[in-house]
């Protein structure tokens, strides 16, 4: 697995300013967490998702291109950082 943090210099409140992505070895999204202005607002996996967030169904190779865009900052992160963000969804969106 690979874990990425993508920060976007974006002024729109309807777009995430930070996205954390878990990718499998083939580059497919496994789980994703979106933050809007530092607050968790979106997440998705194969088994659960908010209506506003979904997984991309093709290999995720654009991070290398995104990394060259000055409006974005892409960095690899440890699994523990991703898991912390992923687990926070239960606090904000408890299961019914």
N, C-alpha and C positions, 0 to 999 in steps of 0.2 A: 504494500500500500504506500501511497504517497500523499502527503498532506501539504496544502498550500493556503496561504493567506493572501488575498488580493484586496488591496486598499485602493479606493477610487476617490480621486479629488472631484467630488460631485456636489453640486449645490441643490439638487432636486431632492425634496423629502420623500419622493415616491421611488427612489432608486437606492439600493443598498450602498453604503459607503465602505463596507467591509464584507467580504465573503470568505468563508472557510470551506475548503473542499477536500473530501477524501476521494482519492482516485485509486482504482485497482491497477494491476500491473499492465493492463492493456490501454489505460487512459480513460476508462469509463468512470463517470461519477457514481459513487456508492452512497455517499451522504453529502449534504450541503447545509450550511448554516449561513443565513444572511443577517447582517446587522444594519440597522438604519440609525444613524447618529449615535452609535454605541450601544443601542438596545437591540436585543434579539427580537426579530420580527418575522423571520421566515426560516423554515427548515424542510428538508425532504429526504426520504430514503425510499427503498423499494416497498416498504410496508406502511409508511406513514408520511404525511405531508400536510402542510397548510395549503389551502386552495391557491394562494398567490405564489407558491414556490414549487418547482418541479425539477427533476433530474434531466439533464441533456442525454439523449439516447444515441449519441455517437461519441467516438473517442475524443477526449478533451485535449487537443493539441495547441489551442490558441494561447495558452499561458506564455509560451515563448514569445509570441508576437505581442501579446499584451504587455509583457515586461519591458518592451522597448518604447511603449507609449508613455510620455511624461505625465499623463494624468493618472497613471496606475503605478502601484508598487506591488510587486509579486515576490513572495518569499516562501521558502519551504519552512514548515514548522514541525515540531515534534508531535507525535500522536497524542501525548498528554494534553497539549494545548487544544487540539481539536476536540478531544473527549470532554474536556471541561465545558467548552461552548455547547457541545451536543447535549450534555447532561443538564445544562441550564434550561433547555426547552421544557423539561418536566416541571420545573418550578414555575415557569410562566404559562405553560399550557398543560396542566395536569390531565391525565387520562380520565375519561368520563366513567 
